[in-house]
Amino acid sequence: TVQLVDVPHTRLMAAFGYTDMPSAADAVVPMLKHSPHAVEGLDARLVERIEPVRVSDHASFACVGPRHGQDLLPIAFTEASLDLMVTHVQQVQERLRRPLLVENLSAYLAWEDDALAEPEFFNALVLRSGCQLLLDVNNLVVNALNRGHDLDAARECACAWIDTLRPDCVAEIHLAG
């Protein structure tokens, strides 16, 4: 067994997926004893209570009108999607009174009308909204495999994706999901 990194002395992330505020609030008290440094997907009141160093969410959507997909669905990489994402990220940052980290999604499909390369989309999102990227390297490889590349080509695609990013875009990196 090879240990790539030391086991952290504190919890680094608390990820919640509750459908309503009361259910999420019930989970906060037990989580606080772990002193989380980063929190994903929390209401502003929980973020204020926990005071994490970072807050993140995925670049995705989950519902259209009243229909909820119960999954993280990929966004189209278009100018219209970028405009909407910038608006939403700015709203979240204003509500939370802190920068948001936006994570690239693992996607099992792509939109036919994608007009921007994904790293180009994220470069623009960071520049226009003031957020930063939570770069999930595993998702880059998964996406390339889902587009039909073999493993070696998928790794090359992931490296090219990373090379296209502006150096100041990334605030955190996930290596394995």
Buried (B, 14 or more C-beta within 10 A) or exposed (E): EEEEEEEEEEEEBBEBEBEEEEEBBEEBEEBEEEEBBBBBBBBBEBBEBBEBEBBBBBBBBEEEEEEEEEEBBBBBBBEEBBEBBBEBBBEBBEEBEBBBBBBBBBBEEBEEEBBBEBBBBBBBBBEBBEBBBBBBBEBBBBBBBBEEBEEEEBBEBBEEBBEBBEEEBBBBEBEEE
